[in-house]
Amino acid sequence: LYVVTKLFYTLNIVVQFVLLNACLKSDEYLFFGFQVLQDLLNGKPWTESGHFPRVTLCDFEVRYLANLNR
């Protein structure tokens, strides 16, 4: 039972990588997820690989109502 569970986990990972590649439709890489792992293991910086967005937070202005209900 233990080995079967581990095989299902491994199959799940592979299927998720294939689905990720299908959703992103990367022209540069055959399998996007495997290329990300390869770049990570080879020590390639995120700024050079361009796999993930560089800006993750955005500034926005909060608007308040002028009428205060007290």
PDB file of N, CA, C and O in Angstrom:
ATOM      1  N   LEU A   1       0.819  -1.194   0.000  1.00  0.00           N
ATOM      2  CA  LEU A   1       0.000   0.000   0.000  1.00  0.00           C
ATOM      3  C   LEU A   1       0.868   1.265   0.000  1.00  0.00           C
ATOM      4  O   LEU A   1       0.535   2.244  -0.667  1.00  0.00           O
ATOM      5  N   TYR A   2       1.963   1.244   0.737  1.00  0.00           N
ATOM      6  CA  TYR A   2       2.860   2.392   0.816  1.00  0.00           C
ATOM      7  C   TYR A   2       3.463   2.718  -0.551  1.00  0.00           C
ATOM      8  O   TYR A   2       3.489   3.878  -0.962  1.00  0.00           O
ATOM      9  N   VAL A   3       3.941   1.707  -1.242  1.00  0.00           N
ATOM     10  CA  VAL A   3       4.574   1.911  -2.547  1.00  0.00           C
ATOM     11  C   VAL A   3       3.547   2.393  -3.566  1.00  0.00           C
ATOM     12  O   VAL A   3       3.854   3.255  -4.390  1.00  0.00           O
ATOM     13  N   VAL A   4       2.358   1.859  -3.522  1.00  0.00           N
ATOM     14  CA  VAL A   4       1.295   2.280  -4.443  1.00  0.00           C
ATOM     15  C   VAL A   4       0.956   3.747  -4.214  1.00  0.00           C
ATOM     16  O   VAL A   4       0.759   4.495  -5.172  1.00  0.00           O
ATOM     17  N   THR A   5       0.887   4.160  -2.959  1.00  0.00           N
ATOM     18  CA  THR A   5       0.612   5.563  -2.645  1.00  0.00           C
ATOM     19  C   THR A   5       1.713   6.461  -3.187  1.00  0.00           C
ATOM     20  O   THR A   5       1.422   7.507  -3.768  1.00  0.00           O
ATOM     21  N   LYS A   6       2.957   6.080  -3.012  1.00  0.00           N
ATOM     22  CA  LYS A   6       4.079   6.867  -3.528  1.00  0.00           C
ATOM     23  C   LYS A   6       4.049   6.938  -5.054  1.00  0.00           C
ATOM     24  O   LYS A   6       4.377   7.975  -5.631  1.00  0.00           O
ATOM     25  N   LEU A   7       3.662   5.855  -5.707  1.00  0.00           N
ATOM     26  CA  LEU A   7       3.552   5.869  -7.167  1.00  0.00           C
ATOM     27  C   LEU A   7       2.449   6.819  -7.629  1.00  0.00           C
ATOM     28  O   LEU A   7       2.616   7.525  -8.623  1.00  0.00           O
ATOM     29  N   PHE A   8       1.328   6.840  -6.917  1.00  0.00           N
ATOM     30  CA  PHE A   8       0.253   7.774  -7.252  1.00  0.00           C
ATOM     31  C   PHE A   8       0.691   9.217  -7.038  1.00  0.00           C
ATOM     32  O   PHE A   8       0.338  10.092  -7.830  1.00  0.00           O
ATOM     33  N   TYR A   9       1.457   9.479  -5.976  1.00  0.00           N
ATOM     34  CA  TYR A   9       1.975  10.827  -5.748  1.00  0.00           C
ATOM     35  C   TYR A   9       2.887  11.256  -6.895  1.00  0.00           C
ATOM     36  O   TYR A   9       2.800  12.387  -7.374  1.00  0.00           O
ATOM     37  N   THR A  10       3.751  10.359  -7.327  1.00  0.00           N
ATOM     38  CA  THR A  10       4.656  10.661  -8.433  1.00  0.00           C
ATOM     39  C   THR A  10       3.888  10.880  -9.725  1.00  0.00           C
ATOM     40  O   THR A  10       4.200  11.800 -10.481  1.00  0.00           O
ATOM     41  N   LEU A  11       2.901  10.059  -9.985  1.00  0.00           N
ATOM     42  CA  LEU A  11       2.060  10.234 -11.166  1.00  0.00           C
ATOM     43  C   LEU A  11       1.320  11.569 -11.109  1.00  0.00           C
ATOM     44  O   LEU A  11       1.179  12.246 -12.127  1.00  0.00           O
ATOM     45  N   ASN A  12       0.854  11.943  -9.939  1.00  0.00           N
ATOM     46  CA  ASN A  12       0.177  13.222  -9.751  1.00  0.00           C
ATOM     47  C   ASN A  12       1.097  14.389 -10.101  1.00  0.00           C
ATOM     48  O   ASN A  12       0.664  15.340 -10.751  1.00  0.00           O
ATOM     49  N   ILE A  13       2.347  14.328  -9.683  1.00  0.00           N
ATOM     50  CA  ILE A  13       3.310  15.386  -9.986  1.00  0.00           C
ATOM     51  C   ILE A  13       3.528  15.496 -11.485  1.00  0.00           C
ATOM     52  O   ILE A  13       3.532  16.600 -12.031  1.00  0.00           O
ATOM     53  N   VAL A  14       3.709  14.374 -12.153  1.00  0.00           N
ATOM     54  CA  VAL A  14       3.942  14.383 -13.597  1.00  0.00           C
ATOM     55  C   VAL A  14       2.730  14.941 -14.336  1.00  0.00           C
ATOM     56  O   VAL A  14       2.882  15.744 -15.256  1.00  0.00           O
ATOM     57  N   VAL A  15       1.536  14.525 -13.945  1.00  0.00           N
ATOM     58  CA  VAL A  15       0.316  15.020 -14.593  1.00  0.00           C
ATOM     59  C   VAL A  15       0.168  16.520 -14.372  1.00  0.00           C
ATOM     60  O   VAL A  15      -0.247  17.235 -15.284  1.00  0.00           O
ATOM     61  N   GLN A  16       0.496  17.007 -13.186  1.00  0.00           N
ATOM     62  CA  GLN A  16       0.403  18.441 -12.931  1.00  0.00           C
ATOM     63  C   GLN A  16       1.395  19.223 -13.777  1.00  0.00           C
ATOM     64  O   GLN A  16       1.068  20.310 -14.253  1.00  0.00           O
ATOM     65  N   PHE A  17       2.597  18.697 -13.975  1.00  0.00           N
ATOM     66  CA  PHE A  17       3.558  19.365 -14.851  1.00  0.00           C
ATOM     67  C   PHE A  17       3.054  19.407 -16.291  1.00  0.00           C
ATOM     68  O   PHE A  17       3.203  20.424 -16.969  1.00  0.00           O
ATOM     69  N   VAL A  18       2.466  18.326 -16.757  1.00  0.00           N
ATOM     70  CA  VAL A  18       1.932  18.290 -18.123  1.00  0.00           C
ATOM     71  C   VAL A  18       0.783  19.286 -18.271  1.00  0.00           C
ATOM     72  O   VAL A  18       0.705  19.995 -19.274  1.00  0.00           O
ATOM     73  N   LEU A  19      -0.104  19.345 -17.283  1.00  0.00           N
ATOM     74  CA  LEU A  19      -1.209  20.304 -17.334  1.00  0.00           C
ATOM     75  C   LEU A  19      -0.709  21.741 -17.243  1.00  0.00           C
ATOM     76  O   LEU A  19      -1.251  22.627 -17.904  1.00  0.00           O
ATOM     77  N   LEU A  20       0.312  21.980 -16.435  1.00  0.00           N
ATOM     78  CA  LEU A  20       0.908  23.309 -16.344  1.00  0.00           C
ATOM     79  C   LEU A  20       1.473  23.733 -17.687  1.00  0.00           C
ATOM     80  O   LEU A  20       1.290  24.874 -18.111  1.00  0.00           O
ATOM     81  N   ASN A  21       2.155  22.826 -18.351  1.00  0.00           N
ATOM     82  CA  ASN A  21       2.713  23.128 -19.663  1.00  0.00           C
ATOM     83  C   ASN A  21       1.607  23.385 -20.682  1.00  0.00           C
ATOM     84  O   ASN A  21       1.747  24.261 -21.536  1.00  0.00           O
ATOM     85  N   ALA A  22       0.521  22.641 -20.603  1.00  0.00           N
ATOM     86  CA  ALA A  22      -0.591  22.842 -21.537  1.00  0.00           C
ATOM     87  C   ALA A  22      -1.264  24.187 -21.304  1.00  0.00           C
ATOM     88  O   ALA A  22      -1.682  24.845 -22.258  1.00  0.00           O
ATOM     89  N   CYS A  23      -1.373  24.599 -20.052  1.00  0.00           N
ATOM     90  CA  CYS A  23      -2.015  25.889 -19.755  1.00  0.00           C
ATOM     91  C   CYS A  23      -1.134  27.064 -20.148  1.00  0.00           C
ATOM     92  O   CYS A  23      -1.630  28.063 -20.669  1.00  0.00           O
ATOM     93  N   LEU A  24       0.166  26.957 -19.904  1.00  0.00           N
ATOM     94  CA  LEU A  24       1.068  28.071 -20.194  1.00  0.00           C
ATOM     95  C   LEU A  24       1.497  28.109 -21.653  1.00  0.00           C
ATOM     96  O   LEU A  24       1.879  29.165 -22.157  1.00  0.00           O
ATOM     97  N   LYS A  25       1.438  26.984 -22.328  1.00  0.00           N
ATOM     98  CA  LYS A  25       1.806  26.872 -23.737  1.00  0.00           C
ATOM     99  C   LYS A  25       3.143  27.551 -24.024  1.00  0.00           C
ATOM    100  O   LYS A  25       3.230  28.475 -24.832  1.00  0.00           O
ATOM    101  N   SER A  26       4.153  27.083 -23.361  1.00  0.00           N
ATOM    102  CA  SER A  26       5.484  27.648 -23.500  1.00  0.00           C
ATOM    103  C   SER A  26       6.100  27.213 -24.828  1.00  0.00           C
ATOM    104  O   SER A  26       6.242  26.021 -25.099  1.00  0.00           O
ATOM    105  N   ASP A  27       6.460  28.193 -25.645  1.00  0.00           N
ATOM    106  CA  ASP A  27       7.120  27.890 -26.913  1.00  0.00           C
ATOM    107  C   ASP A  27       8.614  27.651 -26.719  1.00  0.00           C
ATOM    108  O   ASP A  27       9.265  26.995 -27.533  1.00  0.00           O
ATOM    109  N   GLU A  28       9.140  28.192 -25.633  1.00  0.00           N
ATOM    110  CA  GLU A  28      10.570  28.108 -25.393  1.00  0.00           C
ATOM    111  C   GLU A  28      10.994  26.760 -24.814  1.00  0.00           C
ATOM    112  O   GLU A  28      12.098  26.290 -25.091  1.00  0.00           O
ATOM    113  N   TYR A  29      10.130  26.136 -24.015  1.00  0.00           N
ATOM    114  CA  TYR A  29      10.472  24.889 -23.333  1.00  0.00           C
ATOM    115  C   TYR A  29       9.469  23.805 -23.680  1.00  0.00           C
ATOM    116  O   TYR A  29       8.286  24.075 -23.884  1.00  0.00           O
ATOM    117  N   LEU A  30       9.957  22.579 -23.743  1.00  0.00           N
ATOM    118  CA  LEU A  30       9.071  21.451 -24.003  1.00  0.00           C
ATOM    119  C   LEU A  30       8.178  21.192 -22.791  1.00  0.00           C
ATOM    120  O   LEU A  30       6.963  21.055 -22.933  1.00  0.00           O
ATOM    121  N   PHE A  31       8.769  21.127 -21.612  1.00  0.00           N
ATOM    122  CA  PHE A  31       8.014  20.966 -20.370  1.00  0.00           C
ATOM    123  C   PHE A  31       8.416  22.081 -19.423  1.00  0.00           C
ATOM    124  O   PHE A  31       9.521  22.081 -18.879  1.00  0.00           O
ATOM    125  N   PHE A  32       7.517  23.026 -19.230  1.00  0.00           N
ATOM    126  CA  PHE A  32       7.808  24.236 -18.462  1.00  0.00           C
ATOM    127  C   PHE A  32       8.220  23.926 -17.030  1.00  0.00           C
ATOM    128  O   PHE A  32       9.216  24.468 -16.551  1.00  0.00           O
ATOM    129  N   GLY A  33       7.486  23.077 -16.341  1.00  0.00           N
ATOM    130  CA  GLY A  33       7.776  22.781 -14.941  1.00  0.00           C
ATOM    131  C   GLY A  33       9.133  22.126 -14.749  1.00  0.00           C
ATOM    132  O   GLY A  33       9.845  22.447 -13.798  1.00  0.00           O
ATOM    133  N   PHE A  34       9.497  21.219 -15.632  1.00  0.00           N
ATOM    134  CA  PHE A  34      10.795  20.567 -15.527  1.00  0.00           C
ATOM    135  C   PHE A  34      11.921  21.555 -15.796  1.00  0.00           C
ATOM    136  O   PHE A  34      12.980  21.471 -15.174  1.00  0.00           O
ATOM    137  N   GLN A  35      11.703  22.497 -16.722  1.00  0.00           N
ATOM    138  CA  GLN A  35      12.718  23.504 -17.006  1.00  0.00           C
ATOM    139  C   GLN A  35      12.909  24.435 -15.809  1.00  0.00           C
ATOM    140  O   GLN A  35      14.035  24.832 -15.508  1.00  0.00           O
ATOM    141  N   VAL A  36      11.826  24.782 -15.130  1.00  0.00           N
ATOM    142  CA  VAL A  36      11.925  25.611 -13.925  1.00  0.00           C
ATOM    143  C   VAL A  36      12.737  24.882 -12.856  1.00  0.00           C
ATOM    144  O   VAL A  36      13.607  25.480 -12.224  1.00  0.00           O
ATOM    145  N   LEU A  37      12.458  23.601 -12.653  1.00  0.00           N
ATOM    146  CA  LEU A  37      13.225  22.820 -11.675  1.00  0.00           C
ATOM    147  C   LEU A  37      14.694  22.711 -12.070  1.00  0.00           C
ATOM    148  O   LEU A  37      15.575  22.789 -11.214  1.00  0.00           O
ATOM    149  N   GLN A  38      14.959  22.534 -13.348  1.00  0.00           N
ATOM    150  CA  GLN A  38      16.340  22.434 -13.813  1.00  0.00           C
ATOM    151  C   GLN A  38      17.080  23.748 -13.582  1.00  0.00           C
ATOM    152  O   GLN A  38      18.222  23.741 -13.123  1.00  0.00           O
ATOM    153  N   ASP A  39      16.442  24.872 -13.897  1.00  0.00           N
ATOM    154  CA  ASP A  39      17.067  26.170 -13.654  1.00  0.00           C
ATOM    155  C   ASP A  39      17.302  26.393 -12.166  1.00  0.00           C
ATOM    156  O   ASP A  39      18.327  26.951 -11.776  1.00  0.00           O
ATOM    157  N   LEU A  40      16.356  25.959 -11.332  1.00  0.00           N
ATOM    158  CA  LEU A  40      16.491  26.108  -9.886  1.00  0.00           C
ATOM    159  C   LEU A  40      17.653  25.268  -9.359  1.00  0.00           C
ATOM    160  O   LEU A  40      18.438  25.743  -8.539  1.00  0.00           O
ATOM    161  N   LEU A  41      17.767  24.036  -9.818  1.00  0.00           N
ATOM    162  CA  LEU A  41      18.844  23.156  -9.362  1.00  0.00           C
ATOM    163  C   LEU A  41      20.206  23.595  -9.886  1.00  0.00           C
ATOM    164  O   LEU A  41      21.222  23.372  -9.227  1.00  0.00           O
ATOM    165  N   ASN A  42      20.239  24.222 -11.071  1.00  0.00           N
ATOM    166  CA  ASN A  42      21.500  24.702 -11.636  1.00  0.00           C
ATOM    167  C   ASN A  42      21.921  26.045 -11.064  1.00  0.00           C
ATOM    168  O   ASN A  42      23.007  26.535 -11.371  1.00  0.00           O
ATOM    169  N   GLY A  43      21.074  26.645 -10.236  1.00  0.00           N
ATOM    170  CA  GLY A  43      21.429  27.909  -9.599  1.00  0.00           C
ATOM    171  C   GLY A  43      21.227  29.127 -10.475  1.00  0.00           C
ATOM    172  O   GLY A  43      21.820  30.174 -10.214  1.00  0.00           O
ATOM    173  N   LYS A  44      20.411  29.019 -11.502  1.00  0.00           N
ATOM    174  CA  LYS A  44      20.148  30.160 -12.376  1.00  0.00           C
ATOM    175  C   LYS A  44      19.229  31.142 -11.649  1.00  0.00           C
ATOM    176  O   LYS A  44      18.164  30.740 -11.181  1.00  0.00           O
ATOM    177  N   PRO A  45      19.610  32.419 -11.541  1.00  0.00           N
ATOM    178  CA  PRO A  45      18.787  33.391 -10.798  1.00  0.00           C
ATOM    179  C   PRO A  45      17.435  33.629 -11.462  1.00  0.00           C
ATOM    180  O   PRO A  45      17.290  33.488 -12.677  1.00  0.00           O
ATOM    181  N   TRP A  46      16.448  33.991 -10.644  1.00  0.00           N
ATOM    182  CA  TRP A  46      15.102  34.236 -11.158  1.00  0.00           C
ATOM    183  C   TRP A  46      15.086  35.415 -12.120  1.00  0.00           C
ATOM    184  O   TRP A  46      14.276  35.451 -13.046  1.00  0.00           O
ATOM    185  N   THR A  47      15.970  36.372 -11.908  1.00  0.00           N
ATOM    186  CA  THR A  47      15.976  37.549 -12.783  1.00  0.00           C
ATOM    187  C   THR A  47      16.438  37.202 -14.189  1.00  0.00           C
ATOM    188  O   THR A  47      16.065  37.881 -15.145  1.00  0.00           O
ATOM    189  N   GLU A  48      17.239  36.163 -14.330  1.00  0.00           N
ATOM    190  CA  GLU A  48      17.702  35.747 -15.656  1.00  0.00           C
ATOM    191  C   GLU A  48      16.738  34.775 -16.328  1.00  0.00           C
ATOM    192  O   GLU A  48      16.569  34.809 -17.547  1.00  0.00           O
ATOM    193  N   SER A  49      16.112  33.917 -15.544  1.00  0.00           N
ATOM    194  CA  SER A  49      15.250  32.896 -16.145  1.00  0.00           C
ATOM    195  C   SER A  49      13.938  33.479 -16.641  1.00  0.00           C
ATOM    196  O   SER A  49      13.432  33.061 -17.683  1.00  0.00           O
ATOM    197  N   GLY A  50      13.378  34.441 -15.909  1.00  0.00           N
ATOM    198  CA  GLY A  50      12.128  35.060 -16.330  1.00  0.00           C
ATOM    199  C   GLY A  50      10.913  34.171 -16.187  1.00  0.00           C
ATOM    200  O   GLY A  50       9.891  34.417 -16.828  1.00  0.00           O
ATOM    201  N   HIS A  51      11.001  33.139 -15.359  1.00  0.00           N
ATOM    202  CA  HIS A  51       9.874  32.220 -15.209  1.00  0.00           C
ATOM    203  C   HIS A  51       8.733  32.816 -14.406  1.00  0.00           C
ATOM    204  O   HIS A  51       7.568  32.505 -14.655  1.00  0.00           O
ATOM    205  N   PHE A  52       9.053  33.662 -13.452  1.00  0.00           N
ATOM    206  CA  PHE A  52       8.025  34.196 -12.576  1.00  0.00           C
ATOM    207  C   PHE A  52       7.994  35.714 -12.683  1.00  0.00           C
ATOM    208  O   PHE A  52       9.000  36.326 -13.041  1.00  0.00           O
ATOM    209  N   PRO A  53       6.876  36.320 -12.384  1.00  0.00           N
ATOM    210  CA  PRO A  53       6.798  37.788 -12.485  1.00  0.00           C
ATOM    211  C   PRO A  53       7.733  38.460 -11.489  1.00  0.00           C
ATOM    212  O   PRO A  53       7.935  37.978 -10.374  1.00  0.00           O
ATOM    213  N   ARG A  54       8.290  39.570 -11.912  1.00  0.00           N
ATOM    214  CA  ARG A  54       9.224  40.288 -11.047  1.00  0.00           C
ATOM    215  C   ARG A  54       8.497  41.243 -10.109  1.00  0.00           C
ATOM    216  O   ARG A  54       9.010  41.559  -9.035  1.00  0.00           O
ATOM    217  N   VAL A  55       7.318  41.703 -10.494  1.00  0.00           N
ATOM    218  CA  VAL A  55       6.531  42.591  -9.649  1.00  0.00           C
ATOM    219  C   VAL A  55       5.357  41.790  -9.100  1.00  0.00           C
ATOM    220  O   VAL A  55       4.509  41.315  -9.855  1.00  0.00           O
ATOM    221  N   THR A  56       5.317  41.646  -7.795  1.00  0.00           N
ATOM    222  CA  THR A  56       4.250  40.842  -7.207  1.00  0.00           C
ATOM    223  C   THR A  56       3.275  41.667  -6.391  1.00  0.00           C
ATOM    224  O   THR A  56       2.180  41.198  -6.079  1.00  0.00           O
ATOM    225  N   LEU A  57       3.651  42.883  -6.041  1.00  0.00           N
ATOM    226  CA  LEU A  57       2.775  43.762  -5.281  1.00  0.00           C
ATOM    227  C   LEU A  57       2.513  45.018  -6.093  1.00  0.00           C
ATOM    228  O   LEU A  57       3.373  45.464  -6.853  1.00  0.00           O
ATOM    229  N   CYS A  58       1.355  45.575  -5.938  1.00  0.00           N
ATOM    230  CA  CYS A  58       1.049  46.821  -6.633  1.00  0.00           C
ATOM    231  C   CYS A  58       0.517  47.834  -5.628  1.00  0.00           C
ATOM    232  O   CYS A  58      -0.122  47.473  -4.640  1.00  0.00           O
ATOM    233  N   ASP A  59       0.790  49.099  -5.896  1.00  0.00           N
ATOM    234  CA  ASP A  59       0.293  50.171  -5.042  1.00  0.00           C
ATOM    235  C   ASP A  59      -1.063  50.615  -5.546  1.00  0.00           C
ATOM    236  O   ASP A  59      -1.293  50.694  -6.752  1.00  0.00           O
ATOM    237  N   PHE A  60      -1.946  50.901  -4.632  1.00  0.00           N
ATOM    238  CA  PHE A  60      -3.252  51.424  -5.010  1.00  0.00           C
ATOM    239  C   PHE A  60      -3.716  52.394  -3.936  1.00  0.00           C
ATOM    240  O   PHE A  60      -3.302  52.313  -2.779  1.00  0.00           O
ATOM    241  N   GLU A  61      -4.569  53.296  -4.336  1.00  0.00           N
ATOM    242  CA  GLU A  61      -5.067  54.316  -3.430  1.00  0.00           C
ATOM    243  C   GLU A  61      -6.416  53.879  -2.879  1.00  0.00           C
ATOM    244  O   GLU A  61      -7.299  53.457  -3.626  1.00  0.00           O
ATOM    245  N   VAL A  62      -6.563  53.987  -1.568  1.00  0.00           N
ATOM    246  CA  VAL A  62      -7.821  53.640  -0.917  1.00  0.00           C
ATOM    247  C   VAL A  62      -8.680  54.890  -0.864  1.00  0.00           C
ATOM    248  O   VAL A  62      -8.249  55.933  -0.372  1.00  0.00           O
ATOM    249  N   ARG A  63      -9.884  54.780  -1.368  1.00  0.00           N
ATOM    250  CA  ARG A  63     -10.804  55.911  -1.376  1.00  0.00           C
ATOM    251  C   ARG A  63     -11.774  55.780  -0.207  1.00  0.00           C
ATOM    252  O   ARG A  63     -12.283  54.696   0.075  1.00  0.00           O
ATOM    253  N   TYR A  64     -12.018  56.884   0.458  1.00  0.00           N
ATOM    254  CA  TYR A  64     -12.933  56.920   1.598  1.00  0.00           C
ATOM    255  C   TYR A  64     -14.121  57.817   1.275  1.00  0.00           C
ATOM    256  O   TYR A  64     -13.999  58.758   0.491  1.00  0.00           O
ATOM    257  N   LEU A  65     -15.247  57.531   1.867  1.00  0.00           N
ATOM    258  CA  LEU A  65     -16.417  58.387   1.721  1.00  0.00           C
ATOM    259  C   LEU A  65     -16.230  59.655   2.544  1.00  0.00           C
ATOM    260  O   LEU A  65     -15.629  59.622   3.618  1.00  0.00           O
ATOM    261  N   ALA A  66     -16.744  60.763   2.041  1.00  0.00           N
ATOM    262  CA  ALA A  66     -16.612  62.035   2.747  1.00  0.00           C
ATOM    263  C   ALA A  66     -17.589  62.135   3.910  1.00  0.00           C
ATOM    264  O   ALA A  66     -17.343  62.895   4.847  1.00  0.00           O
ATOM    265  N   ASN A  67     -18.669  61.404   3.877  1.00  0.00           N
ATOM    266  CA  ASN A  67     -19.690  61.469   4.908  1.00  0.00           C
ATOM    267  C   ASN A  67     -19.385  60.430   5.986  1.00  0.00           C
ATOM    268  O   ASN A  67     -19.376  59.229   5.714  1.00  0.00           O
ATOM    269  N   LEU A  68     -19.138  60.890   7.191  1.00  0.00           N
ATOM    270  CA  LEU A  68     -18.871  59.972   8.297  1.00  0.00           C
ATOM    271  C   LEU A  68     -20.153  59.749   9.072  1.00  0.00           C
ATOM    272  O   LEU A  68     -20.768  60.711   9.531  1.00  0.00           O
ATOM    273  N   ASN A  69     -20.558  58.538   9.223  1.00  0.00           N
ATOM    274  CA  ASN A  69     -21.777  58.204   9.959  1.00  0.00           C
ATOM    275  C   ASN A  69     -21.424  57.922  11.410  1.00  0.00           C
ATOM    276  O   ASN A  69     -20.849  56.884  11.737  1.00  0.00           O
ATOM    277  N   ARG A  70     -21.784  58.876  12.281  1.00  0.00           N
ATOM    278  CA  ARG A  70     -21.452  58.707  13.703  1.00  0.00           C
ATOM    279  C   ARG A  70     -22.688  58.587  14.526  1.00  0.00           C
ATOM    280  O   ARG A  70     -22.606  58.438  15.745  1.00  0.00           O
TER     281      ARG A  70
END
